[in-house]
Amino acid sequence: MHHRFNFQIIALLLCLGGCDGSWNVRHVEGPLVAPGQMAEQRYRAKDNWSGVPGQETIWVDAKGNRYDLNKVGDSFTPFLQANGVLSTWPKTGGGSSGIDTRLAPYRIFIATLDPMIVILIPHDYGSPIGRSDSEIIGRRPAKSVRNSYLINYVQYGTRIPFHENAEWLSADLNIVPTPITIDALGNSSISFPTGTLTLTRHDDIWQLTRQ
């Protein structure tokens, strides 16, 4: 009885955010979706499979396409698996649903949606053997989503670490991890059919803009 009462209280609190199924907007820096525009993050209350109150969160791009934040972190890894990239990264000994989780030797950032462009920043995590996931990758960043294939968090935003050996990939554009060419000032750009992603260096940070 007490557990049922507690669930009712939780549900009531979540309903304050919209039990009628309406979406609320959360103002969070997200991936770029058009020149001068970031993905809009929306959320609403939603019961999970067991009936326990939870929350559904999505990104919406400039065309109105929706991206479930519980799934978007996985979206590019089947492409890496199909192209033989994922198997080159070390296993961690964990996993579920038939998936052996691995450790990518990068910090991973979703830079744009439509198309999705992912930036890979090389990072030495050390050997995963005999260490917990939290010991290897640390605490979860505030702006991040999970990936079922990797213990790495997939981060997002318009400011990412600068690295002279950074790479980029895009399953949407059929681009496997490819070195980012930078100029003498550390700036770069990535062109795609509908625009350009510009990486402007400010000390140890790249500021991302879409044109």
MDTraj code that builds the backbone (N, CA, C; nanometers):
import mdtraj as md
import numpy as np

residues = "MET HIS HIS ARG PHE ASN PHE GLN ILE ILE ALA LEU LEU LEU CYS LEU GLY GLY CYS ASP GLY SER TRP ASN VAL ARG HIS VAL GLU GLY PRO LEU VAL ALA PRO GLY GLN MET ALA GLU GLN ARG TYR ARG ALA LYS ASP ASN TRP SER GLY VAL PRO GLY GLN GLU THR ILE TRP VAL ASP ALA LYS GLY ASN ARG TYR ASP LEU ASN LYS VAL GLY ASP SER PHE THR PRO PHE LEU GLN ALA ASN GLY VAL LEU SER THR TRP PRO LYS THR GLY GLY GLY SER SER GLY ILE ASP THR ARG LEU ALA PRO TYR ARG ILE PHE ILE ALA THR LEU ASP PRO MET ILE VAL ILE LEU ILE PRO HIS ASP TYR GLY SER PRO ILE GLY ARG SER ASP SER GLU ILE ILE GLY ARG ARG PRO ALA LYS SER VAL ARG ASN SER TYR LEU ILE ASN TYR VAL GLN TYR GLY THR ARG ILE PRO PHE HIS GLU ASN ALA GLU TRP LEU SER ALA ASP LEU ASN ILE VAL PRO THR PRO ILE THR ILE ASP ALA LEU GLY ASN SER SER ILE SER PHE PRO THR GLY THR LEU THR LEU THR ARG HIS ASP ASP ILE TRP GLN LEU THR ARG GLN".split()
xyz = np.array([
    [0.0829, -0.1203, 0.0000],
    [0.0000, 0.0000, 0.0000],
    [0.0864, 0.1253, 0.0000],
    [0.1926, 0.1233, 0.0853],
    [0.2801, 0.2391, 0.0924],
    [0.3506, 0.2627, -0.0405],
    [0.3959, 0.1520, -0.1065],
    [0.4649, 0.1660, -0.2355],
    [0.3712, 0.2277, -0.3388],
    [0.2444, 0.1812, -0.3369],
    [0.1482, 0.2337, -0.4336],
    [0.1252, 0.3828, -0.4096],
    [0.1171, 0.4201, -0.2823],
    [0.0973, 0.5605, -0.2476],
    [0.2154, 0.6451, -0.2943],
    [0.3374, 0.5918, -0.2765],
    [0.4567, 0.6644, -0.3191],
    [0.4572, 0.6858, -0.4698],
    [0.4166, 0.5835, -0.5463],
    [0.4098, 0.5975, -0.6909],
    [0.3093, 0.7044, -0.7309],
    [0.1972, 0.7123, -0.6564],
    [0.0964, 0.8130, -0.6880],
    [0.1503, 0.9538, -0.6644],
    [0.2282, 0.9699, -0.5559],
    [0.2883, 1.1000, -0.5275],
    [0.3856, 1.1388, -0.6377],
    [0.4718, 1.0424, -0.6811],
    [0.5680, 1.0688, -0.7882],
    [0.4951, 1.1071, -0.9162],
    [0.3893, 1.0333, -0.9463],
    [0.3132, 1.0615, -1.0680],
    [0.2528, 1.2015, -1.0631],
    [0.2025, 1.2408, -0.9436],
    [0.1444, 1.3737, -0.9293],
    [0.2474, 1.4825, -0.9546],
    [0.3704, 1.4617, -0.9020],
    [0.4759, 1.5608, -0.9209],
    [0.5148, 1.5715, -1.0677],
    [0.5240, 1.4563, -1.1350],
    [0.5590, 1.4587, -1.2763],
    [0.4479, 1.5207, -1.3603],
    [0.3235, 1.5044, -1.3154],
    [0.2120, 1.5612, -1.3900],
    [0.2161, 1.7132, -1.3927],
    [0.2839, 1.7708, -1.2929],
    [0.2983, 1.9156, -1.2940],
    [0.3743, 1.9610, -1.4175],
    [0.4536, 1.8674, -1.4784],
    [0.5268, 1.8988, -1.6004],
    [0.4502, 1.8631, -1.7261],
    [0.3272, 1.8106, -1.7096],
    [0.2484, 1.7854, -1.8299],
    [0.1976, 1.6452, -1.8431],
    [0.1012, 1.6032, -1.7587],
    [0.0438, 1.4698, -1.7665],
    [-0.0501, 1.4551, -1.8857],
    [-0.0842, 1.5648, -1.9494],
    [-0.1727, 1.5569, -2.0642],
    [-0.0971, 1.5171, -2.1900],
    [0.0320, 1.4855, -2.1758],
    [0.1112, 1.4439, -2.2901],
    [0.1742, 1.5584, -2.3645],
    [0.1522, 1.6810, -2.3211],
    [0.2104, 1.7958, -2.3902],
    [0.3597, 1.8043, -2.3615],
    [0.4322, 1.8581, -2.4584],
    [0.5768, 1.8686, -2.4466],
    [0.6155, 2.0005, -2.3801],
    [0.7190, 1.9938, -2.2978],
    [0.7794, 2.1117, -2.2369],
    [0.9175, 2.1306, -2.2977],
    [0.9640, 2.2536, -2.3058],
    [1.0941, 2.2834, -2.3649],
    [1.1971, 2.3023, -2.2543],
    [1.3102, 2.2351, -2.2690],
    [1.4233, 2.2524, -2.1770],
    [1.5329, 2.3259, -2.2525],
    [1.5758, 2.4404, -2.2011],
    [1.6737, 2.5232, -2.2710],
    [1.8154, 2.4735, -2.2395],
    [1.8616, 2.3823, -2.3245],
    [1.9930, 2.3197, -2.3093],
    [2.0665, 2.3304, -2.4422],
    [2.1948, 2.3623, -2.4371],
    [2.2759, 2.3686, -2.5587],
    [2.2826, 2.2305, -2.6221],
    [2.2395, 2.2202, -2.7471],
    [2.2372, 2.0913, -2.8153],
    [2.3122, 2.0943, -2.9463],
    [2.3021, 1.9868, -3.0251],
    [2.3681, 1.9829, -3.1555],
    [2.3118, 2.0885, -3.2495],
    [2.3928, 2.1285, -3.3450],
    [2.3506, 2.2272, -3.4440],
    [2.2610, 2.1610, -3.5491],
    [2.1512, 2.2290, -3.5847],
    [2.0575, 2.1720, -3.6820],
    [2.0379, 2.2612, -3.8044],
    [2.0842, 2.3861, -3.7958],
    [2.0752, 2.4819, -3.9062],
    [2.1646, 2.5997, -3.8696],
    [2.1953, 2.6886, -3.9645],
    [2.2763, 2.8057, -3.9296],
    [2.2145, 2.8844, -3.8137],
    [2.2908, 2.9004, -3.7065],
    [2.2441, 2.9753, -3.5911],
    [2.1366, 2.9064, -3.5084],
    [2.1153, 2.7771, -3.5302],
    [2.0071, 2.7076, -3.4608],
    [2.0538, 2.5741, -3.4042],
    [2.0214, 2.5520, -3.2766],
    [2.0505, 2.4245, -3.2111],
    [1.9229, 2.3419, -3.2001],
    [1.9388, 2.2130, -3.1799],
    [1.8234, 2.1262, -3.1598],
    [1.7454, 2.1711, -3.0371],
    [1.6135, 2.1684, -3.0479],
    [1.5293, 2.2011, -2.9330],
    [1.5073, 2.0740, -2.8519],
    [1.5331, 2.0823, -2.7226],
    [1.5122, 1.9668, -2.6358],
    [1.3749, 1.9782, -2.5697],
    [1.2937, 1.8739, -2.5863],
    [1.1600, 1.8704, -2.5283],
    [1.1470, 1.7494, -2.4363],
    [1.0594, 1.7606, -2.3372],
    [1.0374, 1.6491, -2.2454],
    [0.8919, 1.6470, -2.2005],
    [0.8479, 1.5292, -2.1569],
    [0.7143, 1.5138, -2.1011],
    [0.7120, 1.3906, -2.0115],
    [0.6156, 1.3861, -1.9210],
    [0.6002, 1.2710, -1.8331],
    [0.5491, 1.1522, -1.9139],
    [0.6044, 1.0342, -1.8821],
    [0.5615, 0.9136, -1.9516],
    [0.5929, 0.7927, -1.8643],
    [0.4940, 0.7052, -1.8439],
    [0.5178, 0.5844, -1.7654],
    [0.6061, 0.4891, -1.8439],
    [0.6942, 0.4166, -1.7717],
    [0.7766, 0.3176, -1.8398],
    [0.7003, 0.1863, -1.8524],
    [0.7671, 0.0816, -1.8994],
    [0.6994, -0.0455, -1.9283],
    [0.6353, -0.1088, -1.8057],
    [0.6842, -0.0788, -1.6869],
    [0.6292, -0.1376, -1.5644],
    [0.5250, -0.0477, -1.4987],
    [0.4932, 0.0648, -1.5633],
    [0.3937, 0.1549, -1.5096],
    [0.4473, 0.2570, -1.4112],
    [0.5794, 0.2564, -1.3897],
    [0.6404, 0.3530, -1.2991],
    [0.6578, 0.4851, -1.3733],
    [0.6183, 0.5962, -1.3114],
    [0.6312, 0.7254, -1.3803],
    [0.7759, 0.7544, -1.4219],
    [0.7921, 0.8073, -1.5406],
    [0.9241, 0.8427, -1.5906],
    [0.9150, 0.9661, -1.6786],
    [1.0131, 0.9839, -1.7650],
    [1.0155, 1.1016, -1.8502],
    [1.0694, 1.0652, -1.9880],
    [1.0081, 1.1202, -2.0905],
    [1.0518, 1.1031, -2.2293],
    [1.1158, 1.2328, -2.2748],
    [1.2347, 1.2226, -2.3350],
    [1.3062, 1.3420, -2.3802],
    [1.3473, 1.3246, -2.5258],
    [1.3285, 1.4285, -2.6047],
    [1.3629, 1.4231, -2.7470],
    [1.4348, 1.5502, -2.7890],
    [1.5045, 1.5404, -2.9032],
    [1.5521, 1.6581, -2.9753],
    [1.4629, 1.6770, -3.0971],
    [1.4432, 1.8003, -3.1370],
    [1.3696, 1.8311, -3.2594],
    [1.4593, 1.9176, -3.3464],
    [1.4788, 1.8757, -3.4721],
    [1.5662, 1.9535, -3.5600],
    [1.4879, 2.0579, -3.6382],
    [1.5545, 2.1268, -3.7290],
    [1.4933, 2.2382, -3.8015],
    [1.3790, 2.1939, -3.8923],
    [1.3763, 2.0667, -3.9303],
    [1.2710, 2.0142, -4.0163],
    [1.1577, 1.9495, -3.9375],
    [1.1720, 1.9478, -3.8039],
    [1.0696, 1.8857, -3.7214],
    [1.0937, 1.7389, -3.6928],
    [1.2059, 1.6843, -3.7422],
    [1.2390, 1.5451, -3.7117],
    [1.2684, 1.5295, -3.5638],
    [1.2283, 1.4170, -3.5063],
    [1.2462, 1.3927, -3.3639],
    [1.3511, 1.2850, -3.3396],
    [1.4293, 1.3032, -3.2339],
    [1.5360, 1.2104, -3.1977],
    [1.5206, 1.1761, -3.0498],
    [1.4923, 1.0501, -3.0206],
    [1.4759, 1.0032, -2.8838],
    [1.6127, 1.0008, -2.8158],
    [1.6281, 1.0743, -2.7058],
    [1.7584, 1.0807, -2.6395],
    [1.7984, 0.9484, -2.5751],
    [1.7041, 0.8544, -2.5604],
    [1.7392, 0.7218, -2.5101],
    [1.7976, 0.6328, -2.6196],
    [1.7865, 0.6779, -2.7450],
    [1.8324, 0.5968, -2.8575],
    [1.9370, 0.6658, -2.9446],
    [1.9398, 0.7981, -2.9420],
    [2.0243, 0.8716, -3.0362],
    [2.1722, 0.8418, -3.0152],
    [2.2134, 0.8090, -2.8931],
    [2.3535, 0.7784, -2.8671],
    [2.4015, 0.6529, -2.9359],
    [2.3087, 0.5633, -2.9684],
    [2.3431, 0.4374, -3.0359],
    [2.3452, 0.4507, -3.1875],
    [2.2949, 0.5600, -3.2413],
    [2.2597, 0.5668, -3.3830],
    [2.3759, 0.5463, -3.4793],
    [2.4973, 0.5830, -3.4389],
    [2.6105, 0.5720, -3.5318],
    [2.6947, 0.4463, -3.5093],
    [2.6740, 0.3746, -3.3989],
    [2.7612, 0.2606, -3.3701],
    [2.7350, 0.1376, -3.4576],
    [2.6111, 0.1068, -3.4990],
    [2.5956, -0.0026, -3.5957],
    [2.6731, 0.0221, -3.7255],
    [2.6816, 0.1491, -3.7661],
    [2.7601, 0.1859, -3.8852],
    [2.9082, 0.1550, -3.8624],
    [2.9598, 0.1873, -3.7437],
    [3.0996, 0.1566, -3.7115],
    [3.1218, 0.0063, -3.7063],
    [3.0227, -0.0648, -3.6546],
    [3.0327, -0.2103, -3.6470],
    [3.0362, -0.2719, -3.7867],
    [2.9500, -0.2244, -3.8746],
    [2.9419, -0.2774, -4.0113],
    [3.0689, -0.2492, -4.0905],
    [3.1406, -0.1433, -4.0547],
    [3.2624, -0.1061, -4.1268],
    [3.3901, -0.1512, -4.0562],
    [3.3759, -0.2386, -3.9569],
    [3.4918, -0.2980, -3.8920],
    [3.5677, -0.2086, -3.7975],
    [3.5089, -0.0938, -3.7601],
    [3.5773, 0.0001, -3.6699],
    [3.5580, -0.0407, -3.5244],
    [3.4351, -0.0764, -3.4891],
    [3.4023, -0.1061, -3.3498],
    [3.4876, -0.2204, -3.2948],
    [3.5145, -0.3197, -3.3763],
    [3.5892, -0.4384, -3.3304],
    [3.7351, -0.4074, -3.2986],
    [3.7850, -0.2918, -3.3410],
    [3.9247, -0.2553, -3.3118],
    [3.9395, -0.1902, -3.1747],
    [3.8273, -0.1572, -3.1108],
    [3.8320, -0.0951, -2.9790],
    [3.8214, -0.2019, -2.8716],
    [3.8903, -0.1875, -2.7588],
    [3.8971, -0.2947, -2.6588],
    [3.7633, -0.3231, -2.5907],
    [3.7382, -0.4538, -2.5665],
    [3.6218, -0.4939, -2.4888],
    [3.6450, -0.4606, -2.3419],
    [3.5347, -0.4413, -2.2704],
    [3.5453, -0.4066, -2.1281],
    [3.5037, -0.5209, -2.0364],
    [3.4501, -0.6273, -2.0956],
    [3.4046, -0.7401, -2.0139],
    [3.2605, -0.7281, -1.9698],
    [3.1943, -0.6200, -2.0083],
    [3.0540, -0.5992, -1.9725],
    [2.9658, -0.6064, -2.0940],
    [2.8388, -0.5736, -2.0728],
    [2.7445, -0.5726, -2.1832],
    [2.6175, -0.6472, -2.1492],
    [2.5189, -0.6370, -2.2383],
    [2.3914, -0.7053, -2.2213],
    [2.3247, -0.7186, -2.3571],
    [2.2205, -0.8015, -2.3629],
    [2.1438, -0.8230, -2.4865],
    [2.2338, -0.8654, -2.6019],
    [2.3359, -0.9451, -2.5698],
    [2.4255, -0.9953, -2.6734],
    [2.5284, -0.8964, -2.7222],
    [2.5386, -0.7804, -2.6589],
    [2.6345, -0.6771, -2.6988],
    [2.7494, -0.6727, -2.5987],
    [2.8718, -0.6900, -2.6477],
    [2.9912, -0.6745, -2.5639],
    [3.0328, -0.5273, -2.5674],
    [3.0216, -0.4602, -2.4560],
    [3.0559, -0.3180, -2.4563],
    [3.2056, -0.2981, -2.4730],
    [3.2403, -0.1884, -2.5394],
    [3.3797, -0.1572, -2.5689],
    [3.4151, -0.0169, -2.5194],
    [3.5428, 0.0114, -2.5201],
    [3.5933, 0.1425, -2.4801],
    [3.6508, 0.2116, -2.6024],
    [3.5868, 0.3185, -2.6465],
    [3.6407, 0.3963, -2.7583],
    [3.7554, 0.4828, -2.7069],
    [3.8671, 0.4883, -2.7797],
    [3.9812, 0.5696, -2.7334],
    [3.9622, 0.7181, -2.7655],
    [3.8418, 0.7656, -2.7416],
    [3.8056, 0.9037, -2.7751],
    [3.7066, 0.9591, -2.6728],
    [3.6971, 1.0909, -2.6699],
    [3.5797, 1.1576, -2.6178],
    [3.4911, 1.1847, -2.7386],
    [3.3640, 1.1534, -2.7279],
    [3.2737, 1.1521, -2.8425],
    [3.1718, 1.2646, -2.8305],
    [3.1555, 1.3418, -2.9389],
    [3.0649, 1.4565, -2.9377],
    [2.9748, 1.4551, -3.0615],
    [2.8439, 1.4643, -3.0404],
    [2.7509, 1.4861, -3.1521],
    [2.7503, 1.6361, -3.1809],
    [2.7954, 1.6733, -3.2999],
    [2.8081, 1.8150, -3.3357],
    [2.6854, 1.8678, -3.4092],
    [2.6314, 1.7877, -3.5006],
    [2.5170, 1.8309, -3.5798],
    [2.4168, 1.7168, -3.5946],
    [2.2945, 1.7533, -3.6270],
    [2.1908, 1.6597, -3.6690],
    [2.1478, 1.6976, -3.8100],
    [2.1025, 1.5975, -3.8852],
    [2.0518, 1.6195, -4.0223],
    [2.1506, 1.6972, -4.1090],
    [2.2663, 1.6395, -4.1429],
    [2.3100, 1.5052, -4.1045],
    [2.3751, 1.5035, -3.9668],
    [2.3776, 1.3838, -3.9053],
    [2.4493, 1.3712, -3.7790],
    [2.5984, 1.3602, -3.8074],
    [2.6735, 1.4553, -3.7515],
    [2.8197, 1.4525, -3.7590],
    [2.8728, 1.4363, -3.6182],
    [2.9609, 1.3394, -3.6019],
    [3.0182, 1.3074, -3.4711],
    [3.1670, 1.3392, -3.4731],
    [3.2133, 1.4112, -3.3722],
    [3.3545, 1.4459, -3.3592],
    [3.4196, 1.3539, -3.2562],
    [3.5351, 1.2995, -3.2903],
    [3.6100, 1.2098, -3.2030],
    [3.7376, 1.2806, -3.1568],
    [3.7488, 1.2997, -3.0257],
    [3.8664, 1.3642, -2.9672],
    [3.9507, 1.2574, -2.8990],
    [4.0716, 1.2267, -2.9488],
    [4.1527, 1.1204, -2.8885],
    [4.1717, 1.1399, -2.7384],
    [4.1611, 1.0292, -2.6658],
    [4.1766, 1.0350, -2.5203],
    [4.2295, 0.9009, -2.4701],
    [4.3299, 0.9058, -2.3848],
    [4.3886, 0.7845, -2.3288],
    [4.3227, 0.7537, -2.1945],
    [4.2395, 0.6500, -2.1917],
    [4.1702, 0.6095, -2.0696],
    [4.2498, 0.5041, -1.9910],
    [4.3581, 0.4541, -2.0501],
    [4.4303, 0.3448, -1.9870],
    [4.3605, 0.2121, -2.0133],
    [4.4116, 0.1046, -1.9589],
    [4.3538, -0.0284, -1.9795],
    [4.2236, -0.0423, -1.9013],
    [4.1193, -0.1001, -1.9642],
    [3.9929, -0.1206, -1.8923],
    [3.9944, -0.2435, -1.8014],
    [4.0976, -0.3272, -1.8123],
    [4.1018, -0.4542, -1.7395],
    [4.1079, -0.4303, -1.5887],
    [4.0163, -0.4942, -1.5170],
    [4.0162, -0.4864, -1.3719],
    [3.9673, -0.3554, -1.3145],
    [3.9056, -0.2710, -1.3964],
    [3.8569, -0.1410, -1.3501],
    [3.7081, -0.1269, -1.3807],
    [3.6358, -0.0592, -1.2947],
    [3.4939, -0.0346, -1.3185],
    [3.4779, 0.0731, -1.4252],
    [3.3578, 0.0798, -1.4829],
    [3.3318, 0.1805, -1.5854],
    [3.3573, 0.3213, -1.5319],
    [3.3127, 0.3473, -1.4090],
    [3.3297, 0.4817, -1.3520],
    [3.4765, 0.5139, -1.3278],
    [3.5570, 0.4121, -1.2974],
    [3.7003, 0.4353, -1.2793],
    [3.7674, 0.4697, -1.4119],
    [3.7131, 0.4149, -1.5202],
    [3.7731, 0.4358, -1.6520],
    [3.7329, 0.5706, -1.7115],
    [3.6031, 0.5977, -1.7133],
    [3.5552, 0.7164, -1.7858],
    [3.5117, 0.8307, -1.6953],
    [3.5069, 0.8080, -1.5637],
    [3.4706, 0.9154, -1.4724],
    [3.3208, 0.9391, -1.4638],
    [3.2842, 1.0520, -1.4076],
    [3.1437, 1.0851, -1.3876],
    [3.0777, 1.1257, -1.5192],
    [2.9483, 1.1057, -1.5246],
    [2.8746, 1.1386, -1.6463],
    [2.8680, 1.2890, -1.6673],
    [2.9073, 1.3391, -1.7858],
    [2.8952, 1.4826, -1.8150],
    [2.7487, 1.5249, -1.8181],
    [2.7227, 1.6502, -1.7857],
    [2.5852, 1.7002, -1.7808],
    [2.5166, 1.6896, -1.9168],
    [2.5877, 1.7224, -2.0233],
    [2.5297, 1.7187, -2.1578],
    [2.5794, 1.5930, -2.2287],
    [2.5117, 1.4829, -2.2036],
    [2.5548, 1.3562, -2.2622],
    [2.4387, 1.2587, -2.2689],
    [2.4538, 1.1597, -2.3563],
    [2.3593, 1.0485, -2.3672],
    [2.4404, 0.9191, -2.3617],
    [2.3708, 0.8091, -2.3396],
    [2.4384, 0.6799, -2.3283],
    [2.4460, 0.6092, -2.4626],
    [2.5356, 0.5105, -2.4692],
    [2.5546, 0.4285, -2.5876],
    [2.5589, 0.2821, -2.5434],
    [2.4740, 0.1984, -2.6036],
    [2.4652, 0.0582, -2.5628],
    [2.5884, -0.0226, -2.5996],
    [2.6662, 0.0255, -2.6965],
    [2.7814, -0.0477, -2.7454],
    [2.9112, -0.0062, -2.6754],
    [2.9096, 0.1097, -2.6121],
    [3.0302, 0.1667, -2.5528],
    [3.0053, 0.2056, -2.4075],
    [3.1118, 0.2034, -2.3265],
    [3.0974, 0.2572, -2.1919],
    [3.1158, 0.4089, -2.1943],
    [3.1698, 0.4618, -2.3037],
    [3.1855, 0.6069, -2.3175],
    [3.0499, 0.6756, -2.3195],
    [3.0425, 0.7913, -2.2598],
    [2.9259, 0.8760, -2.2778],
    [2.9405, 0.9499, -2.4102],
    [2.8286, 0.9745, -2.4761],
    [2.8271, 1.0514, -2.6000],
    [2.7814, 1.1923, -2.5642],
    [2.8713, 1.2878, -2.5788],
    [2.8438, 1.4248, -2.5383],
    [2.7920, 1.5081, -2.6556],
    [2.7462, 1.6280, -2.6260],
    [2.6965, 1.7182, -2.7305],
    [2.7109, 1.8628, -2.6845],
    [2.6972, 1.9538, -2.7794],
    [2.7124, 2.0957, -2.7500],
    [2.7907, 2.1649, -2.8597],
    [2.8104, 2.2956, -2.8451],
    [2.8782, 2.3739, -2.9481],
    [3.0207, 2.4122, -2.9097],
    [3.0672, 2.3655, -2.7952],
    [3.2052, 2.3881, -2.7525],
    [3.2665, 2.2540, -2.7149],
    [3.3717, 2.2158, -2.7861],
    [3.4363, 2.0864, -2.7624],
    [3.5872, 2.1073, -2.7495],
    [3.6583, 2.0117, -2.6907],
    [3.8040, 2.0275, -2.6759],
    [3.8743, 2.0307, -2.8119],
    [3.9731, 2.1157, -2.8228],
    [4.0586, 2.1158, -2.9424],
    [4.1570, 2.0001, -2.9336],
    [4.1834, 1.9359, -3.0479],
    [4.2876, 1.8332, -3.0547],
    [4.3385, 1.8259, -3.1977],
    [4.4692, 1.8277, -3.2131],
    [4.5271, 1.8311, -3.3487],
    [4.5077, 1.7003, -3.4240],
    [4.4719, 1.5920, -3.3517],
    [4.4505, 1.4627, -3.4166],
    [4.3038, 1.4192, -3.4120],
    [4.2134, 1.5147, -3.4014],
    [4.0709, 1.4837, -3.3960],
    [4.0236, 1.4219, -3.5274],
    [3.9145, 1.3461, -3.5185],
    [3.8540, 1.2832, -3.6355],
    [3.7047, 1.3120, -3.6361],
    [3.6416, 1.2839, -3.7489],
    [3.4968, 1.2972, -3.7568],
    [3.4384, 1.1803, -3.8326],
    [3.3110, 1.1530, -3.8079],
    [3.2421, 1.0451, -3.8781],
    [3.0970, 1.0842, -3.8985],
    [3.0318, 1.0180, -3.9911],
    [2.8900, 1.0402, -4.0139],
    [2.8292, 0.9178, -4.0806],
    [2.7426, 0.8498, -4.0079],
    [2.6709, 0.7378, -4.0671],
    [2.5759, 0.7879, -4.1757],
    [2.5178, 0.9058, -4.1555],
    [2.4257, 0.9630, -4.2543],
    [2.4947, 0.9901, -4.3875],
    [2.6229, 1.0274, -4.3813],
    [2.6991, 1.0604, -4.5020],
    [2.7905, 0.9470, -4.5466],
    [2.7831, 0.8334, -4.4759],
    [2.8672, 0.7168, -4.5056],
    [3.0166, 0.7493, -4.4938],
    [3.0512, 0.8251, -4.3887],
    [3.1904, 0.8631, -4.3642],
    [3.2406, 0.7920, -4.2391],
    [3.3374, 0.7030, -4.2566],
    [3.4003, 0.6367, -4.1423],
    [3.4946, 0.7371, -4.0752],
    [3.5436, 0.7086, -3.9523],
    [3.6323, 0.8044, -3.8859],
    [3.7445, 0.8544, -3.9773],
    [3.7487, 0.9863, -3.9936],
    [3.8392, 1.0524, -4.0881],
    [3.9093, 1.1684, -4.0182],
    [4.0422, 1.1816, -4.0354],
    [4.1127, 1.2926, -3.9704],
    [4.0569, 1.4284, -4.0117],
    [4.0487, 1.5192, -3.9141],
    [4.0073, 1.6569, -3.9409],
    [4.1309, 1.7382, -3.9776],
    [4.1273, 1.7989, -4.0937],
    [4.2395, 1.8820, -4.1392],
    [4.2278, 2.0203, -4.0775],
    [4.3334, 2.0652, -4.0109],
    [4.3306, 2.1961, -3.9460],
    [4.4361, 2.2880, -4.0079],
    [4.4107, 2.4192, -3.9983],
    [4.5069, 2.5147, -4.0522],
    [4.6085, 2.5541, -3.9453],
    [4.6935, 2.6497, -3.9767],
    [4.8015, 2.6888, -3.8854],
    [4.7497, 2.7463, -3.7540],
    [4.6266, 2.7974, -3.7551],
    [4.5674, 2.8556, -3.6342],
    [4.4851, 2.7544, -3.5548],
    [4.4737, 2.6340, -3.6092],
    [4.3955, 2.5320, -3.5411],
    [4.2494, 2.5304, -3.5785],
    [4.2129, 2.6051, -3.6834],
    [4.0741, 2.6101, -3.7285],
    [4.0488, 2.5042, -3.8352],
    [3.9216, 2.4706, -3.8549],
    [3.8887, 2.3714, -3.9556],
    [3.7441, 2.3879, -4.0000],
    [3.7064, 2.3137, -4.1018],
    [3.5674, 2.3110, -4.1470],
    [3.5388, 2.1758, -4.2106],
    [3.4153, 2.1325, -4.1969],
    [3.3695, 2.0066, -4.2550],
    [3.2503, 2.0386, -4.3441],
    [3.2646, 2.0141, -4.4733],
    [3.1573, 2.0443, -4.5677],
    [3.0709, 1.9214, -4.5908],
    [2.9403, 1.9446, -4.6066],
    [2.8462, 1.8371, -4.6380],
    [2.7435, 1.8943, -4.7350],
    [2.6608, 1.8110, -4.7968],
    [2.5751, 1.8589, -4.9064],
    [2.4868, 1.9786, -4.8739],
    [2.4446, 1.9949, -4.7477],
    [2.3527, 2.1038, -4.7145],
    [2.4174, 2.2161, -4.6336],
    [2.5496, 2.2141, -4.6198],
    [2.6128, 2.3208, -4.5436],
    [2.7559, 2.2902, -4.5029],
    [2.8018, 2.3635, -4.4010],
    [2.9393, 2.3498, -4.3526],
    [2.9402, 2.3603, -4.2003],
    [3.0167, 2.2725, -4.1365],
    [3.0414, 2.2810, -3.9932],
    [3.1786, 2.3449, -3.9753],
    [3.1832, 2.4581, -3.9058],
    [3.3082, 2.5298, -3.8847],
    [3.3559, 2.5095, -3.7415],
    [3.4849, 2.4789, -3.7265],
    [3.5474, 2.4609, -3.5959],
    [3.6498, 2.5727, -3.5777],
    [3.6202, 2.6659, -3.4897],
    [3.7073, 2.7808, -3.4669],
    [3.7773, 2.7648, -3.3334],
    [3.9108, 2.7688, -3.3366],
    [3.9864, 2.7451, -3.2141],
    [3.9954, 2.8701, -3.1263],
    [3.9687, 2.8501, -2.9976],
    [3.9905, 2.9511, -2.8944],
    [4.0677, 2.8819, -2.7815],
    [4.1994, 2.8989, -2.7812],
    [4.2857, 2.8298, -2.6841],
    [4.2681, 2.6787, -2.6966],
    [4.2147, 2.6136, -2.5942],
    [4.2011, 2.4675, -2.5961],
    [4.0606, 2.4220, -2.6334],
    [3.9825, 2.5134, -2.6889],
    [3.8431, 2.4832, -2.7213],
    [3.8158, 2.5104, -2.8688],
    [3.7332, 2.4261, -2.9295],
    [3.6773, 2.4544, -3.0608],
    [3.5346, 2.5052, -3.0433],
    [3.5040, 2.6204, -3.1002],
    [3.3674, 2.6699, -3.1057],
    [3.3067, 2.6220, -3.2374],
    [3.1924, 2.5560, -3.2296],
    [3.1290, 2.4999, -3.3489],
    [3.0190, 2.5925, -3.3983],
    [3.0147, 2.6149, -3.5280],
    [2.9072, 2.6898, -3.5914],
    [2.8679, 2.6175, -3.7195],
    [2.7450, 2.6370, -3.7603],
    [2.6951, 2.5724, -3.8824],
    [2.6527, 2.6784, -3.9823],
    [2.6936, 2.6592, -4.1050],
    [2.6617, 2.7550, -4.2107],
    [2.5928, 2.6860, -4.3272],
])
top = md.Topology()
chain = top.add_chain()
for i, resn in enumerate(residues, 1):
    res = top.add_residue(resn, chain, resSeq=i)
    for name in ("N", "CA", "C"):
        top.add_atom(name, md.element.get_by_symbol(name[0]), res)
traj = md.Trajectory(xyz[None], top)
